[in-house]
């Protein structure tokens, strides 16, 4: 049920299974402290999924590409600004 919950939250099956397993291991390690195991595990798994989604890995490149204008002719925007 935990894996299905994580998939429903947007995780792929492999990530959901990994997060579920990690959450269950955390629960096992803190079993004596946990009052309500099921909600605790779901909350921990949900937090871990959010951390996974928000983890941004940047890949360095040797050269930064030139910026691409969203306008077909960028000079038109400058002319319009001057007129305004």
mmCIF file as gemmi writes it, N, C-alpha and C atoms, coordinates in Angstrom:
data_model
loop_
_atom_site.group_PDB
_atom_site.id
_atom_site.type_symbol
_atom_site.label_atom_id
_atom_site.label_alt_id
_atom_site.label_comp_id
_atom_site.label_asym_id
_atom_site.label_entity_id
_atom_site.label_seq_id
_atom_site.pdbx_PDB_ins_code
_atom_site.Cartn_x
_atom_site.Cartn_y
_atom_site.Cartn_z
_atom_site.occupancy
_atom_site.B_iso_or_equiv
_atom_site.pdbx_formal_charge
_atom_site.auth_seq_id
_atom_site.auth_asym_id
_atom_site.pdbx_PDB_model_num
ATOM 1 N N . UNK Axp A 1 ? 0.818 -1.19 0 1 0 ? 1 A 1
ATOM 2 C CA . UNK Axp A 1 ? 0 0 0 1 0 ? 1 A 1
ATOM 3 C C . UNK Axp A 1 ? 0.867 1.261 0 1 0 ? 1 A 1
ATOM 4 N N . UNK Axp A 2 ? 2.019 1.188 0.639 1 0 ? 2 A 1
ATOM 5 C CA . UNK Axp A 2 ? 2.911 2.341 0.688 1 0 ? 2 A 1
ATOM 6 C C . UNK Axp A 2 ? 3.466 2.65 -0.697 1 0 ? 2 A 1
ATOM 7 N N . UNK Axp A 3 ? 3.84 1.632 -1.438 1 0 ? 3 A 1
ATOM 8 C CA . UNK Axp A 3 ? 4.357 1.838 -2.796 1 0 ? 3 A 1
ATOM 9 C C . UNK Axp A 3 ? 3.263 2.444 -3.667 1 0 ? 3 A 1
ATOM 10 N N . UNK Axp A 4 ? 2.049 1.943 -3.571 1 0 ? 4 A 1
ATOM 11 C CA . UNK Axp A 4 ? 0.93 2.485 -4.351 1 0 ? 4 A 1
ATOM 12 C C . UNK Axp A 4 ? 0.674 3.943 -3.98 1 0 ? 4 A 1
ATOM 13 N N . UNK Axp A 5 ? 0.77 4.273 -2.697 1 0 ? 5 A 1
ATOM 14 C CA . UNK Axp A 5 ? 0.599 5.65 -2.25 1 0 ? 5 A 1
ATOM 15 C C . UNK Axp A 5 ? 1.637 6.561 -2.902 1 0 ? 5 A 1
ATOM 16 N N . UNK Axp A 6 ? 2.895 6.123 -2.917 1 0 ? 6 A 1
ATOM 17 C CA . UNK Axp A 6 ? 3.959 6.938 -3.497 1 0 ? 6 A 1
ATOM 18 C C . UNK Axp A 6 ? 3.809 7.073 -5.009 1 0 ? 6 A 1
ATOM 19 N N . UNK Axp A 7 ? 3.392 6.007 -5.673 1 0 ? 7 A 1
ATOM 20 C CA . UNK Axp A 7 ? 3.141 6.083 -7.12 1 0 ? 7 A 1
ATOM 21 C C . UNK Axp A 7 ? 2.008 7.069 -7.382 1 0 ? 7 A 1
ATOM 22 N N . UNK Axp A 8 ? 0.986 7.024 -6.546 1 0 ? 8 A 1
ATOM 23 C CA . UNK Axp A 8 ? -0.131 7.964 -6.681 1 0 ? 8 A 1
ATOM 24 C C . UNK Axp A 8 ? 0.32 9.409 -6.46 1 0 ? 8 A 1
ATOM 25 N N . UNK Axp A 9 ? 1.382 9.589 -5.689 1 0 ? 9 A 1
ATOM 26 C CA . UNK Axp A 9 ? 1.931 10.925 -5.443 1 0 ? 9 A 1
ATOM 27 C C . UNK Axp A 9 ? 2.863 11.39 -6.558 1 0 ? 9 A 1
ATOM 28 N N . UNK Axp A 10 ? 3.166 10.501 -7.531 1 0 ? 10 A 1
ATOM 29 C CA . UNK Axp A 10 ? 3.963 10.911 -8.674 1 0 ? 10 A 1
ATOM 30 C C . UNK Axp A 10 ? 5.285 10.178 -8.853 1 0 ? 10 A 1
ATOM 31 N N . UNK Axp A 11 ? 5.62 9.274 -7.956 1 0 ? 11 A 1
ATOM 32 C CA . UNK Axp A 11 ? 6.882 8.538 -8.077 1 0 ? 11 A 1
ATOM 33 C C . UNK Axp A 11 ? 6.736 7.427 -9.107 1 0 ? 11 A 1
ATOM 34 N N . UNK Axp A 12 ? 7.855 7.067 -9.743 1 0 ? 12 A 1
ATOM 35 C CA . UNK Axp A 12 ? 7.805 5.873 -10.579 1 0 ? 12 A 1
ATOM 36 C C . UNK Axp A 12 ? 7.912 4.661 -9.654 1 0 ? 12 A 1
ATOM 37 N N . UNK Axp A 13 ? 7.615 3.485 -10.168 1 0 ? 13 A 1
ATOM 38 C CA . UNK Axp A 13 ? 7.519 2.291 -9.326 1 0 ? 13 A 1
ATOM 39 C C . UNK Axp A 13 ? 8.851 1.971 -8.65 1 0 ? 13 A 1
ATOM 40 N N . UNK Axp A 14 ? 9.948 2.094 -9.373 1 0 ? 14 A 1
ATOM 41 C CA . UNK Axp A 14 ? 11.256 1.78 -8.791 1 0 ? 14 A 1
ATOM 42 C C . UNK Axp A 14 ? 11.592 2.729 -7.636 1 0 ? 14 A 1
ATOM 43 N N . UNK Axp A 15 ? 11.392 4.021 -7.844 1 0 ? 15 A 1
ATOM 44 C CA . UNK Axp A 15 ? 11.663 4.99 -6.776 1 0 ? 15 A 1
ATOM 45 C C . UNK Axp A 15 ? 10.72 4.776 -5.598 1 0 ? 15 A 1
ATOM 46 N N . UNK Axp A 16 ? 9.462 4.486 -5.893 1 0 ? 16 A 1
ATOM 47 C CA . UNK Axp A 16 ? 8.489 4.256 -4.823 1 0 ? 16 A 1
ATOM 48 C C . UNK Axp A 16 ? 8.894 3.051 -3.98 1 0 ? 16 A 1
ATOM 49 N N . UNK Axp A 17 ? 9.348 1.99 -4.625 1 0 ? 17 A 1
ATOM 50 C CA . UNK Axp A 17 ? 9.779 0.804 -3.883 1 0 ? 17 A 1
ATOM 51 C C . UNK Axp A 17 ? 10.996 1.108 -3.019 1 0 ? 17 A 1
ATOM 52 N N . UNK Axp A 18 ? 11.954 1.859 -3.555 1 0 ? 18 A 1
ATOM 53 C CA . UNK Axp A 18 ? 13.152 2.223 -2.785 1 0 ? 18 A 1
ATOM 54 C C . UNK Axp A 18 ? 12.789 3.087 -1.581 1 0 ? 18 A 1
ATOM 55 N N . UNK Axp A 19 ? 11.955 4.083 -1.804 1 0 ? 19 A 1
ATOM 56 C CA . UNK Axp A 19 ? 11.562 4.981 -0.712 1 0 ? 19 A 1
ATOM 57 C C . UNK Axp A 19 ? 10.771 4.217 0.346 1 0 ? 19 A 1
ATOM 58 N N . UNK Axp A 20 ? 9.893 3.327 -0.091 1 0 ? 20 A 1
ATOM 59 C CA . UNK Axp A 20 ? 9.121 2.523 0.862 1 0 ? 20 A 1
ATOM 60 C C . UNK Axp A 20 ? 10.048 1.662 1.716 1 0 ? 20 A 1
ATOM 61 N N . UNK Axp A 21 ? 11.025 1.043 1.078 1 0 ? 21 A 1
ATOM 62 C CA . UNK Axp A 21 ? 11.963 0.201 1.82 1 0 ? 21 A 1
ATOM 63 C C . UNK Axp A 21 ? 12.767 1.029 2.819 1 0 ? 21 A 1
ATOM 64 N N . UNK Axp A 22 ? 13.244 2.193 2.393 1 0 ? 22 A 1
ATOM 65 C CA . UNK Axp A 22 ? 14.002 3.062 3.296 1 0 ? 22 A 1
ATOM 66 C C . UNK Axp A 22 ? 13.145 3.518 4.473 1 0 ? 22 A 1
ATOM 67 N N . UNK Axp A 23 ? 11.889 3.833 4.191 1 0 ? 23 A 1
ATOM 68 C CA . UNK Axp A 23 ? 10.983 4.281 5.253 1 0 ? 23 A 1
ATOM 69 C C . UNK Axp A 23 ? 10.722 3.165 6.257 1 0 ? 23 A 1
ATOM 70 N N . UNK Axp A 24 ? 10.57 1.944 5.768 1 0 ? 24 A 1
ATOM 71 C CA . UNK Axp A 24 ? 10.348 0.816 6.665 1 0 ? 24 A 1
ATOM 72 C C . UNK Axp A 24 ? 11.595 0.538 7.509 1 0 ? 24 A 1
ATOM 73 N N . UNK Axp A 25 ? 12.773 0.729 6.924 1 0 ? 25 A 1
ATOM 74 C CA . UNK Axp A 25 ? 14.007 0.549 7.705 1 0 ? 25 A 1
ATOM 75 C C . UNK Axp A 25 ? 14.099 1.611 8.798 1 0 ? 25 A 1
ATOM 76 N N . UNK Axp A 26 ? 13.724 2.843 8.482 1 0 ? 26 A 1
ATOM 77 C CA . UNK Axp A 26 ? 13.724 3.907 9.499 1 0 ? 26 A 1
ATOM 78 C C . UNK Axp A 26 ? 12.737 3.569 10.619 1 0 ? 26 A 1
ATOM 79 N N . UNK Axp A 27 ? 11.581 3.029 10.234 1 0 ? 27 A 1
ATOM 80 C CA . UNK Axp A 27 ? 10.582 2.65 11.236 1 0 ? 27 A 1
ATOM 81 C C . UNK Axp A 27 ? 11.128 1.538 12.141 1 0 ? 27 A 1
ATOM 82 N N . UNK Axp A 28 ? 11.794 0.571 11.556 1 0 ? 28 A 1
ATOM 83 C CA . UNK Axp A 28 ? 12.372 -0.522 12.34 1 0 ? 28 A 1
ATOM 84 C C . UNK Axp A 28 ? 13.394 0.014 13.35 1 0 ? 28 A 1
ATOM 85 N N . UNK Axp A 29 ? 14.212 0.972 12.908 1 0 ? 29 A 1
ATOM 86 C CA . UNK Axp A 29 ? 15.246 1.529 13.781 1 0 ? 29 A 1
ATOM 87 C C . UNK Axp A 29 ? 14.648 2.335 14.938 1 0 ? 29 A 1
ATOM 88 N N . UNK Axp A 30 ? 13.458 2.908 14.732 1 0 ? 30 A 1
ATOM 89 C CA . UNK Axp A 30 ? 12.846 3.76 15.763 1 0 ? 30 A 1
ATOM 90 C C . UNK Axp A 30 ? 11.564 3.148 16.314 1 0 ? 30 A 1
ATOM 91 N N . UNK Axp A 31 ? 11.417 1.835 16.179 1 0 ? 31 A 1
ATOM 92 C CA . UNK Axp A 31 ? 10.162 1.168 16.495 1 0 ? 31 A 1
ATOM 93 C C . UNK Axp A 31 ? 9.674 1.468 17.919 1 0 ? 31 A 1
ATOM 94 N N . UNK Axp A 32 ? 10.564 1.533 18.874 1 0 ? 32 A 1
ATOM 95 C CA . UNK Axp A 32 ? 10.165 1.769 20.266 1 0 ? 32 A 1
ATOM 96 C C . UNK Axp A 32 ? 9.606 3.175 20.481 1 0 ? 32 A 1
ATOM 97 N N . UNK Axp A 33 ? 9.973 4.128 19.63 1 0 ? 33 A 1
ATOM 98 C CA . UNK Axp A 33 ? 9.545 5.519 19.787 1 0 ? 33 A 1
ATOM 99 C C . UNK Axp A 33 ? 8.235 5.831 19.064 1 0 ? 33 A 1
ATOM 100 N N . UNK Axp A 34 ? 7.86 5.018 18.091 1 0 ? 34 A 1
ATOM 101 C CA . UNK Axp A 34 ? 6.729 5.324 17.215 1 0 ? 34 A 1
ATOM 102 C C . UNK Axp A 34 ? 5.419 4.898 17.877 1 0 ? 34 A 1
ATOM 103 N N . UNK Axp A 35 ? 4.491 5.845 18.01 1 0 ? 35 A 1
ATOM 104 C CA . UNK Axp A 35 ? 3.189 5.557 18.606 1 0 ? 35 A 1
ATOM 105 C C . UNK Axp A 35 ? 2.213 4.971 17.583 1 0 ? 35 A 1
ATOM 106 N N . UNK Axp A 36 ? 2.22 5.517 16.362 1 0 ? 36 A 1
ATOM 107 C CA . UNK Axp A 36 ? 1.304 5.096 15.302 1 0 ? 36 A 1
ATOM 108 C C . UNK Axp A 36 ? 2.132 4.78 14.055 1 0 ? 36 A 1
ATOM 109 N N . UNK Axp A 37 ? 2.552 3.529 13.908 1 0 ? 37 A 1
ATOM 110 C CA . UNK Axp A 37 ? 3.51 3.17 12.85 1 0 ? 37 A 1
ATOM 111 C C . UNK Axp A 37 ? 3.037 3.473 11.426 1 0 ? 37 A 1
ATOM 112 N N . UNK Axp A 38 ? 1.801 3.128 11.088 1 0 ? 38 A 1
ATOM 113 C CA . UNK Axp A 38 ? 1.342 3.311 9.704 1 0 ? 38 A 1
ATOM 114 C C . UNK Axp A 38 ? 1.377 4.783 9.278 1 0 ? 38 A 1
ATOM 115 N N . UNK Axp A 39 ? 0.754 5.706 10.016 1 0 ? 39 A 1
ATOM 116 C CA . UNK Axp A 39 ? 0.837 7.112 9.593 1 0 ? 39 A 1
ATOM 117 C C . UNK Axp A 39 ? 2.263 7.647 9.605 1 0 ? 39 A 1
ATOM 118 N N . UNK Axp A 40 ? 3.072 7.184 10.559 1 0 ? 40 A 1
ATOM 119 C CA . UNK Axp A 40 ? 4.449 7.632 10.646 1 0 ? 40 A 1
ATOM 120 C C . UNK Axp A 40 ? 5.215 7.249 9.389 1 0 ? 40 A 1
ATOM 121 N N . UNK Axp A 41 ? 5.077 5.995 8.951 1 0 ? 41 A 1
ATOM 122 C CA . UNK Axp A 41 ? 5.797 5.52 7.765 1 0 ? 41 A 1
ATOM 123 C C . UNK Axp A 41 ? 5.314 6.262 6.518 1 0 ? 41 A 1
ATOM 124 N N . UNK Axp A 42 ? 4.012 6.482 6.396 1 0 ? 42 A 1
ATOM 125 C CA . UNK Axp A 42 ? 3.493 7.202 5.232 1 0 ? 42 A 1
ATOM 126 C C . UNK Axp A 42 ? 4.012 8.638 5.213 1 0 ? 42 A 1
ATOM 127 N N . UNK Axp A 43 ? 4.072 9.279 6.37 1 0 ? 43 A 1
ATOM 128 C CA . UNK Axp A 43 ? 4.57 10.655 6.432 1 0 ? 43 A 1
ATOM 129 C C . UNK Axp A 43 ? 6.058 10.717 6.085 1 0 ? 43 A 1
ATOM 130 N N . UNK Axp A 44 ? 6.844 9.802 6.637 1 0 ? 44 A 1
ATOM 131 C CA . UNK Axp A 44 ? 8.282 9.772 6.347 1 0 ? 44 A 1
ATOM 132 C C . UNK Axp A 44 ? 8.514 9.507 4.861 1 0 ? 44 A 1
ATOM 133 N N . UNK Axp A 45 ? 7.779 8.564 4.296 1 0 ? 45 A 1
ATOM 134 C CA . UNK Axp A 45 ? 7.922 8.252 2.867 1 0 ? 45 A 1
ATOM 135 C C . UNK Axp A 45 ? 7.531 9.45 2.01 1 0 ? 45 A 1
ATOM 136 N N . UNK Axp A 46 ? 6.464 10.127 2.399 1 0 ? 46 A 1
ATOM 137 C CA . UNK Axp A 46 ? 6.031 11.305 1.642 1 0 ? 46 A 1
ATOM 138 C C . UNK Axp A 46 ? 7.092 12.398 1.682 1 0 ? 46 A 1
ATOM 139 N N . UNK Axp A 47 ? 7.679 12.619 2.841 1 0 ? 47 A 1
ATOM 140 C CA . UNK Axp A 47 ? 8.741 13.629 2.969 1 0 ? 47 A 1
ATOM 141 C C . UNK Axp A 47 ? 9.966 13.249 2.133 1 0 ? 47 A 1
ATOM 142 N N . UNK Axp A 48 ? 10.309 11.962 2.135 1 0 ? 48 A 1
ATOM 143 C CA . UNK Axp A 48 ? 11.45 11.509 1.34 1 0 ? 48 A 1
ATOM 144 C C . UNK Axp A 48 ? 11.188 11.679 -0.158 1 0 ? 48 A 1
ATOM 145 N N . UNK Axp A 49 ? 9.951 11.459 -0.566 1 0 ? 49 A 1
ATOM 146 C CA . UNK Axp A 49 ? 9.595 11.647 -1.971 1 0 ? 49 A 1
ATOM 147 C C . UNK Axp A 49 ? 9.711 13.121 -2.36 1 0 ? 49 A 1
ATOM 148 N N . UNK Axp A 50 ? 9.255 13.999 -1.504 1 0 ? 50 A 1
ATOM 149 C CA . UNK Axp A 50 ? 9.379 15.438 -1.779 1 0 ? 50 A 1
ATOM 150 C C . UNK Axp A 50 ? 10.847 15.824 -1.888 1 0 ? 50 A 1
ATOM 151 N N . UNK Axp A 51 ? 11.684 15.292 -1.001 1 0 ? 51 A 1
ATOM 152 C CA . UNK Axp A 51 ? 13.117 15.577 -1.081 1 0 ? 51 A 1
ATOM 153 C C . UNK Axp A 51 ? 13.709 15.081 -2.395 1 0 ? 51 A 1
ATOM 154 N N . UNK Axp A 52 ? 13.258 13.919 -2.848 1 0 ? 52 A 1
ATOM 155 C CA . UNK Axp A 52 ? 13.76 13.379 -4.11 1 0 ? 52 A 1
ATOM 156 C C . UNK Axp A 52 ? 13.336 14.263 -5.275 1 0 ? 52 A 1
ATOM 157 N N . UNK Axp A 53 ? 12.085 14.715 -5.269 1 0 ? 53 A 1
ATOM 158 C CA . UNK Axp A 53 ? 11.6 15.589 -6.339 1 0 ? 53 A 1
ATOM 159 C C . UNK Axp A 53 ? 12.317 16.934 -6.348 1 0 ? 53 A 1
ATOM 160 N N . UNK Axp A 54 ? 12.654 17.43 -5.175 1 0 ? 54 A 1
ATOM 161 C CA . UNK Axp A 54 ? 13.251 18.764 -5.104 1 0 ? 54 A 1
ATOM 162 C C . UNK Axp A 54 ? 14.778 18.745 -5.231 1 0 ? 54 A 1
ATOM 163 N N . UNK Axp A 55 ? 15.367 17.577 -5.268 1 0 ? 55 A 1
ATOM 164 C CA . UNK Axp A 55 ? 16.812 17.468 -5.42 1 0 ? 55 A 1
ATOM 165 C C . UNK Axp A 55 ? 17.188 17.769 -6.873 1 0 ? 55 A 1
ATOM 166 N N . UNK Axp A 56 ? 17.824 18.904 -7.068 1 0 ? 56 A 1
ATOM 167 C CA . UNK Axp A 56 ? 18.2 19.325 -8.42 1 0 ? 56 A 1
ATOM 168 C C . UNK Axp A 56 ? 19.697 19.107 -8.584 1 0 ? 56 A 1
ATOM 169 N N . UNK Axp A 57 ? 20.026 18.326 -9.551 1 0 ? 57 A 1
ATOM 170 C CA . UNK Axp A 57 ? 21.442 18.078 -9.835 1 0 ? 57 A 1
ATOM 171 C C . UNK Axp A 57 ? 21.825 18.853 -11.089 1 0 ? 57 A 1
ATOM 172 N N . UNK Axp A 58 ? 22.81 19.693 -10.954 1 0 ? 58 A 1
ATOM 173 C CA . UNK Axp A 58 ? 23.277 20.472 -12.09 1 0 ? 58 A 1
ATOM 174 C C . UNK Axp A 58 ? 24.492 19.805 -12.692 1 0 ? 58 A 1
ATOM 175 N N . UNK Axp A 59 ? 24.514 19.771 -14.005 1 0 ? 59 A 1
ATOM 176 C CA . UNK Axp A 59 ? 25.641 19.199 -14.724 1 0 ? 59 A 1
ATOM 177 C C . UNK Axp A 59 ? 26.488 20.341 -15.282 1 0 ? 59 A 1
ATOM 178 N N . UNK Axp A 60 ? 27.737 20.481 -14.854 1 0 ? 60 A 1
ATOM 179 C CA . UNK Axp A 60 ? 28.566 21.557 -15.388 1 0 ? 60 A 1
ATOM 180 C C . UNK Axp A 60 ? 28.871 21.331 -16.869 1 0 ? 60 A 1
ATOM 181 N N . UNK Axp A 61 ? 28.953 22.429 -17.598 1 0 ? 61 A 1
ATOM 182 C CA . UNK Axp A 61 ? 29.304 22.372 -19.018 1 0 ? 61 A 1
ATOM 183 C C . UNK Axp A 61 ? 30.532 23.241 -19.239 1 0 ? 61 A 1
ATOM 184 N N . UNK Axp A 62 ? 31.247 22.955 -20.305 1 0 ? 62 A 1
ATOM 185 C CA . UNK Axp A 62 ? 32.453 23.725 -20.576 1 0 ? 62 A 1
ATOM 186 C C . UNK Axp A 62 ? 32.125 25.123 -21.059 1 0 ? 62 A 1
ATOM 187 N N . UNK Axp A 63 ? 31.12 25.236 -21.917 1 0 ? 63 A 1
ATOM 188 C CA . UNK Axp A 63 ? 30.736 26.543 -22.438 1 0 ? 63 A 1
ATOM 189 C C . UNK Axp A 63 ? 29.248 26.761 -22.221 1 0 ? 63 A 1
ATOM 190 N N . UNK Axp A 64 ? 28.924 27.957 -21.767 1 0 ? 64 A 1
ATOM 191 C CA . UNK Axp A 64 ? 27.518 28.308 -21.574 1 0 ? 64 A 1
ATOM 192 C C . UNK Axp A 64 ? 26.944 28.696 -22.929 1 0 ? 64 A 1
ATOM 193 N N . UNK Axp A 65 ? 25.815 28.097 -23.316 1 0 ? 65 A 1
ATOM 194 C CA . UNK Axp A 65 ? 25.244 28.436 -24.614 1 0 ? 65 A 1
ATOM 195 C C . UNK Axp A 65 ? 24.718 29.876 -24.638 1 0 ? 65 A 1
ATOM 196 N N . UNK Axp A 66 ? 24.679 30.437 -25.814 1 0 ? 66 A 1
ATOM 197 C CA . UNK Axp A 66 ? 24.137 31.784 -25.968 1 0 ? 66 A 1
ATOM 198 C C . UNK Axp A 66 ? 22.655 31.773 -25.63 1 0 ? 66 A 1
ATOM 199 N N . UNK Axp A 67 ? 22.16 32.815 -24.977 1 0 ? 67 A 1
ATOM 200 C CA . UNK Axp A 67 ? 20.731 32.851 -24.679 1 0 ? 67 A 1
ATOM 201 C C . UNK Axp A 67 ? 19.914 32.933 -25.966 1 0 ? 67 A 1
ATOM 202 N N . UNK Axp A 68 ? 18.777 32.281 -25.931 1 0 ? 68 A 1
ATOM 203 C CA . UNK Axp A 68 ? 17.884 32.274 -27.085 1 0 ? 68 A 1
ATOM 204 C C . UNK Axp A 68 ? 16.728 33.209 -26.783 1 0 ? 68 A 1
ATOM 205 N N . UNK Axp A 69 ? 16.482 34.103 -27.676 1 0 ? 69 A 1
ATOM 206 C CA . UNK Axp A 69 ? 15.39 35.046 -27.485 1 0 ? 69 A 1
ATOM 207 C C . UNK Axp A 69 ? 14.064 34.368 -27.783 1 0 ? 69 A 1
ATOM 208 N N . UNK Axp A 70 ? 13.057 34.728 -27.023 1 0 ? 70 A 1
ATOM 209 C CA . UNK Axp A 70 ? 11.718 34.21 -27.276 1 0 ? 70 A 1
ATOM 210 C C . UNK Axp A 70 ? 11.022 34.986 -28.391 1 0 ? 70 A 1
ATOM 211 N N . UNK Axp A 71 ? 11.605 36.122 -28.739 1 0 ? 71 A 1
ATOM 212 C CA . UNK Axp A 71 ? 11.03 36.931 -29.807 1 0 ? 71 A 1
ATOM 213 C C . UNK Axp A 71 ? 11.744 36.616 -31.123 1 0 ? 71 A 1
ATOM 214 N N . UNK Axp A 72 ? 10.999 36.623 -32.228 1 0 ? 72 A 1
ATOM 215 C CA . UNK Axp A 72 ? 11.65 36.362 -33.505 1 0 ? 72 A 1
ATOM 216 C C . UNK Axp A 72 ? 12.698 37.423 -33.843 1 0 ? 72 A 1
ATOM 217 N N . UNK Axp A 73 ? 12.411 38.68 -33.507 1 0 ? 73 A 1
ATOM 218 C CA . UNK Axp A 73 ? 13.369 39.768 -33.733 1 0 ? 73 A 1
ATOM 219 C C . UNK Axp A 73 ? 13.484 40.553 -32.428 1 0 ? 73 A 1
ATOM 220 N N . UNK Axp A 74 ? 14.509 40.269 -31.603 1 0 ? 74 A 1
ATOM 221 C CA . UNK Axp A 74 ? 14.645 40.918 -30.296 1 0 ? 74 A 1
ATOM 222 C C . UNK Axp A 74 ? 14.723 42.438 -30.377 1 0 ? 74 A 1
ATOM 223 N N . UNK Axp A 75 ? 15.221 42.976 -31.483 1 0 ? 75 A 1
ATOM 224 C CA . UNK Axp A 75 ? 15.307 44.43 -31.61 1 0 ? 75 A 1
ATOM 225 C C . UNK Axp A 75 ? 13.931 45.082 -31.604 1 0 ? 75 A 1
ATOM 226 N N . UNK Axp A 76 ? 12.906 44.364 -32.028 1 0 ? 76 A 1
ATOM 227 C CA . UNK Axp A 76 ? 11.556 44.909 -32.023 1 0 ? 76 A 1
ATOM 228 C C . UNK Axp A 76 ? 11.104 45.27 -30.614 1 0 ? 76 A 1
ATOM 229 N N . UNK Axp A 77 ? 11.502 44.468 -29.622 1 0 ? 77 A 1
ATOM 230 C CA . UNK Axp A 77 ? 11.126 44.759 -28.243 1 0 ? 77 A 1
ATOM 231 C C . UNK Axp A 77 ? 11.779 46.057 -27.776 1 0 ? 77 A 1
ATOM 232 N N . UNK Axp A 78 ? 13.058 46.269 -28.118 1 0 ? 78 A 1
ATOM 233 C CA . UNK Axp A 78 ? 13.747 47.491 -27.729 1 0 ? 78 A 1
ATOM 234 C C . UNK Axp A 78 ? 13.099 48.718 -28.38 1 0 ? 78 A 1
ATOM 235 N N . UNK Axp A 79 ? 12.73 48.572 -29.642 1 0 ? 79 A 1
ATOM 236 C CA . UNK Axp A 79 ? 12.056 49.687 -30.326 1 0 ? 79 A 1
ATOM 237 C C . UNK Axp A 79 ? 10.723 49.995 -29.669 1 0 ? 79 A 1
ATOM 238 N N . UNK Axp A 80 ? 9.973 48.97 -29.32 1 0 ? 80 A 1
ATOM 239 C CA . UNK Axp A 80 ? 8.68 49.165 -28.682 1 0 ? 80 A 1
ATOM 240 C C . UNK Axp A 80 ? 8.86 49.865 -27.333 1 0 ? 80 A 1
ATOM 241 N N . UNK Axp A 81 ? 9.888 49.466 -26.548 1 0 ? 81 A 1
ATOM 242 C CA . UNK Axp A 81 ? 10.166 50.11 -25.272 1 0 ? 81 A 1
ATOM 243 C C . UNK Axp A 81 ? 10.466 51.585 -25.462 1 0 ? 81 A 1
ATOM 244 N N . UNK Axp A 82 ? 11.237 51.92 -26.462 1 0 ? 82 A 1
ATOM 245 C CA . UNK Axp A 82 ? 11.58 53.331 -26.719 1 0 ? 82 A 1
ATOM 246 C C . UNK Axp A 82 ? 10.335 54.144 -27.056 1 0 ? 82 A 1
ATOM 247 N N . UNK Axp A 83 ? 9.445 53.544 -27.848 1 0 ? 83 A 1
ATOM 248 C CA . UNK Axp A 83 ? 8.208 54.266 -28.216 1 0 ? 83 A 1
ATOM 249 C C . UNK Axp A 83 ? 7.314 54.461 -27.028 1 0 ? 83 A 1
ATOM 250 N N . UNK Axp A 84 ? 7.324 53.558 -26.088 1 0 ? 84 A 1
ATOM 251 C CA . UNK Axp A 84 ? 6.436 53.651 -24.932 1 0 ? 84 A 1
ATOM 252 C C . UNK Axp A 84 ? 6.994 54.641 -23.917 1 0 ? 84 A 1
